[in-house]
Amino acid sequence: MYTCPRCKKETISWKKKYLAGLWLTIGCDNCEAKLSATPILLGLLHVVYAWNIAWFFSLYYFQRDPTYFVYMVVIWGILDALNVHYIPLSVMKKEERT
């Protein structure tokens, strides 16, 4: 379980934290806060995801060695683990109605 940045209680499940890393919004079960992953850090991490695909696909293309796809999957898993454990959550502001 992960800590909600608003109520400071461990109410965010692994699945919700993973979905936040896919640019989705999630909610806290305790305080009903609308949460997202920190966009700047998430954007930087997704650049590394794109680099991972481009790098290992180009290595496969030029050397015709399918083990590069295995490397790509392993690095992708490591990036997902980093995404879930180290990208902090942010509380989204409520829409103000006039």
N, C-alpha and C positions, 0 to 999 in steps of 0.2 A: 504494500500500500504506500501511496505517496501523499505528501502533505499539501493541503489546499492553501494557497497563498493568502486567502482572505480569513478563514476561520482557524487556520493553523492546526487542523485535525487531519489525521490520516484517513481520508475518505476517497481518494482517487485510486482506482484499481489500475493494474498493469495494462489492461486492455484500453481503458480510457486514455491513459498517458501515451500509449502507442498511437492511438487515433489522433491525439493532439499533434503528434509528430508528423502526421500526414495532412497538415493544414486544416484540420477540422476543429470545431469548437466543442468543448465538453462542459459538463456541469458538475458541481459539487453536490453530493447527496445530502450533506448536512446544512449548508447555508444557501444552497441553490445559486451560487455565483456562476457566472458564465466565464469559462476559462479558455485560454489558448496558449500554445507554446510561444515563447518569445520570438517574434517574427524575424528580427535581424539575425539572430543566431541560427534559427531554422533555415533561413535563406542561405546562409553560408554553408551549412551542412548539406543542403541540397545541391549546391555547386560541387561539393565533394562527391555526392552520389553520381552526378552527371560525369564528372571526371573519371570515376571508377568504371562506368560503362564504356566511355570513349577509349580509355587507356587499354583495358583488357580486350575489348572487341578489336581494336586496331592491332594489338599483339597477335590475336588469333588470325586476323585477316592476313597479316604479313608472314606469319610463321606456320600457320595451319596446324597449330597444336591445341587440341580441345581442352587441355588441362587449364588453359587460361580462363575458361568459363567457370571451372571449379574455384579458381582464385577469386574471380569476380563475385561468386556467391558467398565465399567466406568473408571477403572484405565487406560485402553488403550486410551480412549478419553482424559484423563488428560495428559498422556504422549505425545499424538499427539499435544495437545495445547502447552505444554512446548517446543516441537520440533519446532513448527512453530514460536513461539514468542521469544525463547531465544537462539536457536542455530544460531550463526552468519554465514553469507555468506563469502566466500573467493573467490578472483579472481584467476582463473587458468592461469598459464603462457602459452604464445603462443609457439607453437612448432617452433623451429628454424630449418630451412632447410639449408642444406649445398650444 
